[in-house]
C-alpha cells in the first residue's frame, strides 16, 4: 500500500492553511466593516436631541425638543418617558399620544405639553428616538 508522497502532503497542507486563512480574513473584514458602520451611525446621534424651555405650570409639563444633529439625520419614533416621585405613575408618551413625536428633521423644533393631572411631582424626563436608541436626552428635576 502506498501513501501520499511528502511533497504532495506538504503542498496540500499549505493550500488548506491558506484557504482557512482566506476564509477567516474575509469574515474579519466583513465583521469590522459592519461594526464601523454601526459606530458611525451611533456617533451621528450623539447630542442630536436637545430639550429646553422646560416649564411645569399647574397640571402641565411643557418643553421644546430640537434636532440639533451635526449630520443630516431625521429623528424618528420619538418617545418621551416621564418619571414621577410615585414610580407607579411613570408614563411613556409616543406618536400615538402626540403627533409632534413622529419625527424631527435636522434643525426642526417641536413643542410638547403633557398633562400630569392627578400625578405626583415629575423627577425626570427622557427623550429618545427609535433610530438613536443609544443616545437619549435625560433631564432630571
C-alpha positions in Angstrom: 0.0 0.0 0.0 1.4 3.4 -1.0 0.7 6.7 0.8 0.8 10.3 -0.4 4.3 11.5 -1.1 5.7 14.0 1.4 5.8 16.7 -1.3 2.1 16.4 -2.2 1.2 16.3 1.5 3.1 19.5 2.2 1.5 21.2 -0.8 -2.0 20.1 0.4 -1.3 21.3 3.9 -0.1 24.7 2.7 -3.2 25.1 0.4 -5.5 24.1 3.2 -3.8 26.6 5.6 -4.1 29.4 3.0 -7.7 28.5 2.3 -8.6 28.7 6.1 -6.7 32.0 6.4 -8.6 33.5 3.5 -12.0 32.5 5.0 -11.0 34.0 8.4 -9.7 37.2 6.8 -13.0 37.6 4.8 -15.0 37.1 8.0 -12.9 39.5 10.0 -13.2 42.2 7.2 -16.9 41.9 7.0 -17.4 42.0 10.8 -15.1 45.0 11.2 -16.9 46.9 8.4 -20.3 46.2 10.0 -19.0 47.4 13.4 -17.5 50.5 11.9 -20.8 51.4 10.1 -22.8 50.9 13.3 -20.3 53.0 15.2 -20.6 55.7 12.6 -24.4 55.7 12.8 -24.3 55.8 16.6 -21.8 58.7 16.6 -24.1 60.8 14.4 -26.8 60.5 17.0 -24.7 61.8 19.9 -26.1 65.1 21.0 -28.8 65.1 18.3 -31.6 65.6 20.8 -31.9 68.8 22.8 -34.6 69.5 25.3 -35.0 73.0 26.8 -37.6 75.6 27.8 -38.9 73.2 30.4 -41.9 74.5 32.4 -44.2 72.9 34.9 -47.3 75.1 35.1 -50.3 73.9 37.1 -51.0 70.4 35.7 -48.9 70.7 32.6 -45.3 70.0 31.7 -44.2 71.7 28.6 -40.8 71.7 26.8 -39.2 72.1 23.5 -37.5 69.2 21.6 -34.9 70.1 18.9 -33.0 68.0 16.5 -29.5 69.6 16.6 -27.6 66.8 14.9 -24.4 67.8 13.1 -25.2 65.4 10.3 -28.3 65.3 8.2 -30.3 62.8 10.4 -34.0 62.7 10.9 -35.0 61.6 14.4 -37.9 59.1 14.1 -40.2 57.4 16.5 -39.6 59.9 19.3 -40.5 58.6 22.8 -40.8 60.7 26.0 -40.6 58.9 29.3 -41.7 60.9 32.3 -40.7 59.6 35.8 -42.6 60.8 38.9 -41.9 60.5 42.6 -44.5 57.8 42.7 -43.0 55.2 40.4 -46.4 53.6 39.7 -47.3 56.9 37.8 -44.3 56.8 35.4 -45.6 57.1 31.8 -44.1 56.8 28.3 -45.5 59.1 25.6 -45.0 58.5 21.8 -46.5 59.4 18.5 -49.8 57.7 19.4 -50.2 60.3 22.2 -48.8 63.3 20.3 -48.4 63.7 16.5 -45.4 66.0 17.1 -43.4 63.0 18.3 -43.5 61.2 14.9 -40.2 62.7 13.5 -37.9 65.7 13.6 -35.8 66.7 10.7 -32.4 68.3 11.2 -32.9 71.8 12.8 -36.6 71.2 13.4 -38.2 72.0 16.7 -41.3 70.6 18.4 -43.1 71.9 21.5 -44.6 69.2 23.7 -47.2 69.6 26.5 -48.0 66.7 28.8 -51.0 66.8 31.2 -49.9 65.5 34.7 -53.3 66.0 36.4 -53.6 63.8 39.5 -49.9 62.7 39.4 -47.1 63.3 41.8 -44.2 65.6 41.1 -42.1 64.8 38.0 -38.5 63.8 38.7 -37.1 63.0 35.3 -37.7 63.2 31.5 -36.0 61.0 29.0 -36.4 61.7 25.2 -35.1 59.1 22.7 -35.6 58.5 19.0 -36.1 54.9 17.7 -33.2 55.4 15.3 -30.9 56.7 18.0 -31.6 54.4 21.0 -28.1 54.7 22.4 -28.2 58.5 22.7 -31.2 59.5 24.8 -31.5 63.0 26.3 -32.1 62.8 30.1 -33.3 65.8 32.1 -33.7 65.5 35.9 -35.6 67.9 38.0 
